[in-house]
Amino acid sequence: MDEGKAGVVLNTPKSRKVASFIGIENILDGTVTANDGGHATVVAGGQAFEALTDAAPGEEVTLCIRADDVVISVGDGRRSSARNTMAGTVVLVVENGPIAEVQVDAGVTLTAVLTRRSVQDLGLVPGTPVTLSVKATAIHVIRSFS
């Protein structure tokens, strides 16, 4: 079990179990395939993610991505500083008041949280092709020995 200040535990859980318990929506198991000075490539579900970690190539890790750190765009997928950009298709939209959860199949299923207005403006319905973006700094990596 994790111990410490609430903000630390909520933002940097030390186990998959704690990450799930505190509500992190996207939890993916993967393997580090490269690491250049702490900037690692992790393959999870056939998708390559860039994240910041000291984990060595070959090490099994768990990636934690909060749904509010996943950005969805439609159309040209403009260039950005996000290191993780992948094409996908909307599979589910669940609206709850002014907020909506959007699940996207991008080889792995990722959930994003958007405003209902954004969902409507982008015309997001199941089957809509989209581009997902996640900054490498938004991905928390749990090392397997933790």
N, C-alpha and C positions, 0 to 999 in steps of 0.2 A: 504494500500500500504506500502511496505517496504521502509525504509529510512536508510541511512548510507553509509559507504564506499562500493565501488563496490565489493571488494573481500569478504566482509562479507555478503552482500545481495546475491551474486552469489553462495556462499557456504553454507549459512544457511538461506534460505528463511523462512519467518514466515507464509506463507499460501500456500495452494495447487495452487491457481491462480498464484501467483508469481513463484512458482516452475515450473509450466507449461510454463509460459511466458519466463523464462530464459533458457528453453530448457532441463530441467531434463527429461530424457527419461522414467524412471521407477518411477511412482508415484502410491503407493498402500495404500488404506485405510485399517486399521486394528484395533485390540484391544489388549491392553497390558494384558497378562495372568499371568505374574510373573515379579517381579523386585527384584533383590538382590544387593543392594548397587549401583544402577545405571546401572546395567547390566540386561537389560530387555528382555523378550521374547514377541514378537508381532506376533499374528496370522493374516495374510492377505491372502485372497483368498484360505484359507485352508492350507497355508504353514506357518510354524513357522520360524520367523527371530529373530536373536539376534541382539540387537542394544543398544547403550548407551543413556540413558535418565532417567530423574527423574519421568517420568509419572508413575502413580500408576496402579496396576492391576484393570482391568475393564474400564480404560480410553481409549477413542477412539483417535487414532492418525493417521497421514499420514506418510508413509515412502517414502523418496526420495533417489533413487539410480541412480547415473550417470552411463551411459552405459560403460564408460571407467573404472569403478570400478568392472565390472563383468568379471570374468575370466572363460573361457571355456576350459575344458580338455576332451580328448577322452581316453578311455581305463580304466586303473586301478584307476584313480582319486586319485593319490598319496596323502598321508597325508599332511596336511598343517596347518598353524595357522588360516586360515579362519574359522570363527565360523559358517558361513552359507554355507552349501554344499547341493546341491539338484540335483537329476537326472532329465533330461528332454530330449526333442527331438527338433531338429532344425526344424522350420516351415518356415523360410524365410531368404534368404541371399541377401542383396542388396550391390553390389560393386559400389564404387564411387572413381575412381582413385586408389590410393594406400591403401585406407581405405574401410572397409566393415562393415555394420551393420548386425548383426545376431540376429534374434528373436528366442527365445527358449520357448517352452511350458513346464513348470515345475510345473504344477498345477496353476500357474499364469504365464502370459507371461512376460518375461524379455528380454530386448534388451542389447546386448553387442557390443562394437566397437573394432574391431581387424584390424590388417593389412591384406591386401588382400593375402599376402604371407602366413600368419598364417592360413587363411581360406583354402587355397590350400594345405598346408602341413598337416593339420588335416583332409582334405577331407570332409569339412563341406558342406552338401547339405541338402535340406529338407528331413526329415526322419532319419537323423543321430542321434543316441543316444549319449548324452553328459552329463558331470557333470559341474554344475555351482558352482562357489565359490565367495562369497562376504565377505570381512572383516566386522565385526560388527562396526568398527570405520569408515567405509566408508558410513554408512547409516545415513542420517540426519532425525531426527524425528521431525515432526511438531505436537505440542499438540493441541487438539481440541479447547481449549479456546483461542488460539492465533488469 
